[in-house]
Amino acid sequence: MTEFTEGFSEPSRKTRISKFHVVSMVGIPLAAILFQVYVPRFVTYLSYLELPLLVTVYFSLMRRSPVAGVFFGAGIGLAQDSLSHNPLGMFGIVKTLVGYFAASVSQRFDVENSVVRLVLGFFFFFFHQFFYWVLARALLGEAVDFEPQQILVVALLNAAVAVPLFHILDKLKVTG
Amino acid sequence: MELLLSRYRNLSILLVTILAQLVLLAYQVKSNQEVRLIRVWAVSGVTPLARVLEASRSGVSHFFSDYFVLLDVRDDNKRMKAELDRIKMENQFLRTELSTADRAHSLAIFQAQSPSKTIAAHIIGNTTEPGAKVVMVDRGSSSGIEKGLAVITPDGIVGKVINVYPTASFVLLATDPTFAAGVISQTNRVHGTLRGQGYSTVTIEHVQNEEKVAQGEWFYTSGDDRIFPKGLPVGPATVVRPGKTSKEIYVTPSGFQEGLEEVLIIVDGVHAAIPDASPENQAVHLLAPPADDPGATAAPAQTGPAATDADRVIERYRKIGDVEKHVYGERGSGAPNYNLSPDQLSDRGTPGGKTEDSKTTPGPNTPDSKPSGNVPPGMTQRKAGPSTNP
């Protein structure tokens, strides 16, 4: 194994589980949802920022437990559903899958690497939007437009925000 | 079985969680009912925080605008114009207060004049759904709000209430693609269905190509949808063109033009007639001019040739008034015959350029004795509107 690949998949690091205060684990998702509810009223282009998704990805990656990822994604997704006018479960299902896959990925890669975080942020945003679109068409029968080029650009923006955001959230880890 | 579950524990939990949410989703779609308890918890949890955020934002915003911006001005002028700075600060403060008061005042005036019973509400947030045009207002079931109520501003319709919680409600804006409302055009009374597009303009559907709709013509609510009372302004048609099966009409909603901060929710709607003039061309009542001061000299009248169409019309009416011996604005004198042709006018009493004389030496009660000289006394003038037939 080369030094480069070790940087992405080092066994000693991947097994390390990060812990957070309960206050952080409740307050940060709530803040992310509030941000999505409130801030785009004044800064319209910030509506493209999917902070609840980024928070789901972050905690799932850091906890490195698919079960925790599932519950975390479902919780944030259902809270987000409650504040939308769609039936409950749309965001819940999508974010449940995101949480599960993010936690599964964290067991194989060094998710503290910025490049890995950028790629994962990009991938999971695109996955989230695509799967939401599939569910909206299949389950609700809504004729929602899916514009891959626009979503790729927005995914890139979200990934760019994810890297510094994850670094800030790293400061909230409980050490020891 | 246990071995299987423990071996695939993660996958099992994932499947159970997704299955549970699918069942929840299916229940809501099938029964067309929402799981109200979860939503009430979420909205009740978020509303106080959103209110705190809004209060903080407006506080900080006022702090910056009222203090820091003016602090620079004050520092620049402190040595030379200390007194002027104090007045500027006071002026700025009063302007802000006046602006807020104006907005609230206009809303209150509209609320008092509107035949429908309305409740004022403040927009406190958006929903989390991407692309949806839904906003959250700070009035809920505790204020008497119900699902399906119409939401308006004094300028036009805004949307309708789609979800109600004790302290807040969700309002689907007219620009949302799922929004629809019955509308009617002002001039030709063409019925159609308003639909949002997700953008700043909305479309009017189901208008046949044969029906007449002019560009700039205003649309009003028709009351057919049983949500919006008849007669509320929707907006002017900005684009009208024939389509494949029906006309393509794009309307700019007038309710959004001033930005959305405060709205009115109609709790008891009353249908009203479609006005004859569009909101921006409503007739403005002008009082008759005050009686002439006997000691004052008459205002100079227009002596040159009629320069505009309006001048020529006024000239013609003056001739008609002279021929018919009619004094404009006098009660009980009826109306002169406005259909007299120029030939008839010259035949019936204005020979030999008498009109020129009457124009240059008007009597005290003739239109020219009025300083403005453009509107006969007692007549109603339209503000920036199209000329109307007498």
Interface residues (C-beta under 8 A of the other chain):
Chain A: L30 I33 L34 Q36 V37 Y38 P40 R41 F42 S47 Y48 E50 P52 P66 V67 V70 F71 A74 L78 A79 Q80 S82 L83 S84 H85 N86 P87 L88 G89 M90 F91 G92 I93 T96 L97 Y100 S104 L139 L140 V144
Chain B: R9 N10 I13 L14 T17 I18 Q21 L22 L24 L25 Q28 V29 E34 V35 I38 R39 W41 A42 V43 G45 V46 L49 A50 L53 E54 R57 I123 I124 G125 N126 T127 T128 E129 P130 G131 A132 V134 V135 M136 I162 N163 F170 L172
